[in-house]
């Protein structure tokens, strides 16, 4: 596509008298890999809902993939923060991914050959094809997350939006998810929303910090000053004895 993948200008949003987003300006280029950081209650989920066309700002303009968000829904894949599955519910991995092919205008239509091919392709991308016939309750946390990403990918999105994709995963498995998203960003725009500074890895190319106002940074590197403005309190950055790609130059103790 030509033009930005996401474009917000002067966006405000409030719940009653509580302002959640204030004068947000943000541009995300196609095939970027961006992390949106901010504390709980900073407006990250509200921002995601605006990008998905579920909420409309009180002021300002929003364009997603060159059109109004509600017109871009079929081109945006979304992986929510929490997806609850009853481990005893008899649904298979393949059936979960098929849900991504359902649209409001064809809910009662049987999925065709193109749909089945898209499901198989999405499972292959996340390396879950061999588990397609496994019950969803038999998966590990990392496997389930890959299936949810496959469900979003099955619709062939141009923009992939993920809310806290590694929140419940250990560091080793979470790193695998970050690497998968980096690979996906070669063919689509990837935006990850998180409250955890540690979620930023060497794979993310750009960072936006959000706490009512949004501060976009054309790199992955963060400074204590940027984070203090975002989190509203002094921040010490600790490297824990190994190089940390998020931080700039730091001396003894990684501060």
Legacy VTK file of the C-alpha trace (Angstrom):
# vtk DataFile Version 3.0
C-alpha trace
ASCII
DATASET POLYDATA
POINTS 255 float
0.000 0.000 0.000
1.044 3.630 -0.449
0.917 5.977 2.524
1.079 5.198 6.253
-0.377 2.037 7.758
-1.656 4.066 10.734
-2.184 7.813 10.873
-3.606 9.680 13.882
-3.801 13.460 14.150
-4.994 15.350 17.226
-6.931 12.397 18.666
-8.758 12.900 21.969
-10.902 10.364 23.812
-12.679 10.507 27.180
-14.850 8.247 29.288
-17.226 10.775 30.786
-15.077 13.410 32.486
-11.944 11.263 32.421
-9.611 12.036 29.521
-7.817 8.889 28.364
-6.139 10.076 25.159
-4.959 13.639 24.726
-3.833 15.229 21.439
-2.373 11.979 20.071
-0.366 12.297 16.858
1.089 9.072 15.481
2.218 7.730 12.124
3.231 4.104 11.521
4.747 3.196 8.178
3.947 -0.022 6.287
5.882 -3.118 7.410
7.076 -1.458 10.575
7.403 -3.425 13.820
6.293 -1.144 16.636
5.783 -1.580 20.363
3.401 0.711 22.276
4.502 0.937 25.911
2.676 2.408 28.872
1.496 1.671 32.415
-1.883 0.150 33.186
-4.613 2.717 32.597
-2.506 4.730 30.166
-4.965 4.411 27.277
-3.363 1.526 25.379
-6.531 -0.588 25.148
-8.571 2.464 24.178
-6.059 3.215 21.431
-6.392 -0.369 20.148
-10.193 -0.107 20.090
-9.966 3.125 18.113
-7.644 1.477 15.584
-10.113 -1.407 15.278
-13.023 0.966 14.722
-14.758 -0.082 17.952
-14.517 3.411 19.455
-14.592 6.817 17.819
-12.487 9.673 19.151
-14.162 12.821 20.407
-11.765 14.878 18.297
-9.116 14.248 15.686
-8.728 12.020 12.660
-7.822 8.333 12.365
-6.823 6.454 9.223
-5.919 2.771 9.162
-4.482 1.399 5.928
-5.571 4.606 4.235
-9.260 4.459 5.224
-11.484 4.955 8.265
-10.872 2.178 10.854
-14.305 0.574 10.438
-13.631 0.171 6.711
-10.256 -1.493 7.366
-11.510 -4.252 9.683
-11.198 -7.049 7.133
-7.560 -6.065 6.568
-6.538 -5.933 10.252
-5.706 -9.037 12.280
-6.184 -8.721 16.040
-4.838 -10.902 18.847
-6.532 -9.930 22.147
-4.815 -9.749 25.508
-6.740 -12.600 27.062
-8.410 -15.436 25.229
-10.206 -17.799 27.573
-10.631 -21.420 26.510
-12.230 -24.152 28.554
-9.544 -26.873 28.359
-12.280 -29.487 28.269
-14.165 -27.878 25.382
-13.891 -30.220 22.367
-12.422 -27.856 19.773
-9.352 -28.525 17.685
-6.507 -26.203 16.742
-7.613 -26.135 13.110
-11.160 -25.160 14.129
-9.905 -22.239 16.222
-7.866 -20.909 13.301
-10.894 -21.290 10.993
-12.706 -18.733 13.164
-10.463 -16.096 11.616
-12.101 -16.751 8.238
-15.608 -16.016 9.482
-17.090 -12.666 8.566
-20.340 -11.037 9.594
-21.689 -11.220 6.055
-21.053 -14.960 5.728
-21.497 -16.426 9.204
-23.917 -19.097 7.917
-21.859 -19.998 4.854
-19.709 -23.103 4.765
-15.994 -22.445 4.445
-14.621 -23.251 1.003
-11.353 -24.501 -0.430
-9.789 -21.031 -0.302
-10.615 -20.809 3.400
-9.082 -24.203 4.128
-5.942 -23.239 2.219
-5.683 -19.975 4.187
-6.010 -21.885 7.482
-3.305 -24.363 6.481
-1.056 -21.525 5.337
-1.496 -19.634 8.624
-0.752 -22.770 10.676
2.366 -23.314 8.613
3.601 -19.759 9.198
3.433 -20.193 12.978
4.833 -23.745 12.745
1.724 -25.366 14.190
0.621 -27.430 11.193
1.590 -30.702 12.842
-0.754 -29.924 15.755
-3.767 -28.934 13.639
-5.825 -31.909 14.894
-4.849 -31.507 18.561
-7.471 -30.340 21.098
-6.880 -26.737 22.099
-6.821 -27.729 25.780
-3.749 -29.905 25.197
-1.552 -26.987 24.131
1.098 -25.176 26.127
0.834 -21.421 26.652
3.299 -20.698 23.860
1.527 -23.042 21.456
-1.836 -21.460 22.220
-0.429 -18.003 21.532
0.837 -19.161 18.145
-2.593 -20.577 17.335
-4.225 -17.245 18.196
-1.741 -15.470 15.933
-2.565 -17.997 13.197
-6.272 -17.229 13.646
-5.526 -13.563 12.980
-3.242 -14.400 10.051
-5.813 -16.632 8.378
-7.707 -13.590 7.103
-4.607 -12.330 5.271
-4.141 -9.045 7.172
-2.016 -6.093 6.150
-1.811 -4.931 9.761
-1.407 -7.223 12.787
-2.333 -5.723 16.174
-1.487 -7.662 19.340
-2.355 -6.813 22.948
0.166 -8.168 25.500
1.148 -11.185 23.347
3.766 -12.541 25.779
2.208 -11.563 29.119
1.640 -15.128 30.339
4.706 -16.733 28.750
8.128 -17.394 30.201
11.096 -15.541 28.719
12.282 -18.366 26.447
8.883 -18.978 24.864
8.138 -15.258 24.714
11.344 -14.675 22.772
10.136 -17.152 20.165
6.925 -15.143 19.758
8.906 -11.911 19.304
11.035 -13.578 16.648
7.917 -14.824 14.864
6.476 -11.295 14.851
9.735 -9.932 13.468
9.499 -12.383 10.586
5.849 -11.442 9.985
6.778 -7.749 9.832
8.581 -8.430 6.555
5.191 -8.780 4.859
2.832 -6.728 7.080
2.779 -3.991 9.701
3.033 -5.348 13.262
1.978 -3.300 16.315
2.382 -4.773 19.794
0.783 -3.188 22.878
2.343 -3.820 26.282
2.736 -2.373 29.783
5.996 -4.269 30.339
9.244 -2.498 29.464
10.892 -5.915 29.364
8.649 -6.854 26.430
10.797 -4.682 24.163
13.331 -6.944 22.484
16.057 -6.532 19.955
13.529 -7.309 17.238
11.267 -4.251 17.603
12.286 -1.409 15.313
10.340 1.503 16.812
8.725 2.369 20.139
5.812 4.612 21.123
5.278 5.483 24.795
1.704 6.233 25.832
0.269 7.774 28.965
-2.641 9.917 27.745
-0.171 11.607 25.404
1.856 9.558 22.955
5.590 9.985 22.402
6.870 8.159 19.317
10.554 7.271 18.997
12.077 6.333 15.640
14.203 3.614 17.255
13.972 0.882 19.888
16.269 2.737 22.283
14.683 4.247 25.386
16.170 6.628 27.933
15.319 7.133 31.632
13.962 10.591 30.744
11.527 9.199 28.158
10.304 6.495 30.523
9.967 8.892 33.454
7.723 11.117 31.314
5.629 8.081 30.402
5.384 6.326 33.758
5.260 9.478 35.885
8.033 8.464 38.259
11.841 8.105 38.250
13.006 5.035 36.313
16.268 3.112 36.660
17.208 0.861 33.734
19.014 -2.299 34.810
20.854 -4.510 32.333
21.145 -7.520 34.682
24.646 -8.414 33.591
24.077 -8.689 29.848
23.690 -6.254 26.940
20.170 -4.858 26.716
19.297 -3.592 23.263
16.611 -1.233 24.594
19.078 0.813 26.592
21.636 3.285 25.361
25.193 3.371 26.640
25.239 2.465 30.321
28.056 2.020 32.781
28.497 -0.027 35.954
25.273 -1.620 37.115
23.541 -0.892 33.817
21.912 2.252 35.166
LINES 1 256
255 0 1 2 3 4 5 6 7 8 9 10 11 12 13 14 15 16 17 18 19 20 21 22 23 24 25 26 27 28 29 30 31 32 33 34 35 36 37 38 39 40 41 42 43 44 45 46 47 48 49 50 51 52 53 54 55 56 57 58 59 60 61 62 63 64 65 66 67 68 69 70 71 72 73 74 75 76 77 78 79 80 81 82 83 84 85 86 87 88 89 90 91 92 93 94 95 96 97 98 99 100 101 102 103 104 105 106 107 108 109 110 111 112 113 114 115 116 117 118 119 120 121 122 123 124 125 126 127 128 129 130 131 132 133 134 135 136 137 138 139 140 141 142 143 144 145 146 147 148 149 150 151 152 153 154 155 156 157 158 159 160 161 162 163 164 165 166 167 168 169 170 171 172 173 174 175 176 177 178 179 180 181 182 183 184 185 186 187 188 189 190 191 192 193 194 195 196 197 198 199 200 201 202 203 204 205 206 207 208 209 210 211 212 213 214 215 216 217 218 219 220 221 222 223 224 225 226 227 228 229 230 231 232 233 234 235 236 237 238 239 240 241 242 243 244 245 246 247 248 249 250 251 252 253 254
